[in-house]
Amino acid sequence: MSSQSPDSGPRSSWLAAGGVAGAILASSCCILPLALVTLGVSGAWIGNFTALEPYKPVFIVIAAIFIGLGFWQVYFRPRPKCEDGSYCARPQSSLITQTALWLATALVILASTIDWWARLFY
């Protein structure tokens, strides 16, 4: 039996997933349509994403909370001892979570500051 607490791995993964989901929601009104148009996707339906603009601050706060808790779980929480060969002993177990947290952080920063940098594209 592993001495790792049963919820330490899944908890950080869920927090990272919550941060990513919040980051996607925060960027859905502005960055997502810009990215879709840049990739060549067009249509009148893309304009519907702007309906989420009033909720952007709420999505940013929710994403920031999840991301902050995820960073605490991954970087600052004391690590439990893992048995050799167990999943928690492998470096890949937290690499995916760390990558998701950093990508979500970048997306939230982009969504928060779009009013300043978006004018560079038109």
N, C-alpha and C positions, 0 to 999 in steps of 0.2 A: 504494500500500500504506500502511495506517495505521501510525503509530508506536506505537499502543497495544499493550500486551502482550496476547496473545490470551486470557489467562485472568483479566484484572482485572475485566471486567464480569460474566462468568458466575460467577466465584468469589464476588463479593459477593452476587449473586442466590441462589446455592446456600446461602450462609451465612444469608441472610435467610429462605429457605425452611426450612432446618433449625431456625432459631429459632422460626418460626411453628409448625412441626410439634411441636417440643418444648413450646411454650406450650400448644398444644391438648391434648397428652397430659397435661401437668401440671394442666390445668384440667378434664380429663375426669371426675375423680372428684367434683368438688364444684361448680364454676361451670357446667359444661355441663348437669347435671341441673337446677340452679336456673334457668338461662336457658330451658330447654325447658319447664319447668312454668310459668314466667312467660309464655311465649308461648302457653300453652294446650295444649301437647303433654303427654299423660299416658299412663300404662300401667305395668304391673308391670316391664317391661323397663328402665325408667329406673333402678330400684334396682340393676341389674347394674353400673352405672358405679362404685359404691362398692367393687367388687372391686379397682379400680386404686389405691385409697387408699395401700396400703403402698409403692407404687412412685412416689408423688408426689415425694419428695425427689430421687430419681434423675432423673425427668423435668425437674425444676426445674434441677438442675445441668447436665444436657445442654443444655437450652434456654438457660441463662445463658452457657454456653461458646459456642454458636453465635451468640447475640445479641452477645456481646462481640466475637467475631471479625468479625461483620458490621459492627458499629459502627466497628471499627478499619479495615476495608476501605473503608467509605464516607466516614468523616470524618477519619481520621488518616493514611492511606496517601498518599504523594505521588502526585499525579495525573499520568498520562501525557499527553503532548501528543496532541491529536486533530486530524485534518484537518477543515477546514470542511465541514459537511454530513454528516459521519459520525454514526453513532448515539451514540457517546460524547460528541460535542460538544453534543448536545441535553440540556437540563436534565431532560426527562422520563425519560431513561435511568436516573437515580439516584433520582428522586422516588418511583417505585413501591417501590424497595428501601428507601428511608428510611421510607416510610409503613409497610411491613411490619415493619420493625425496631421502630418505636415502638409499633405495635399489639401485637406479640409481647411487648415489654417490659411494657406495661400489663397484659396477660393473665397474665404470669408473676408480677407484683407482686400482682395480685388473687388468684391461686391460692395464693401464698405466705402471704398475710395473711387468708385466708378465715375462719380460726378467730376472728379478732378482729371482723370486720365482719358475718359471717353472722348473728350473734344479733340484729342489728337488724331482720331480716326475719321473726322469729317471736316 
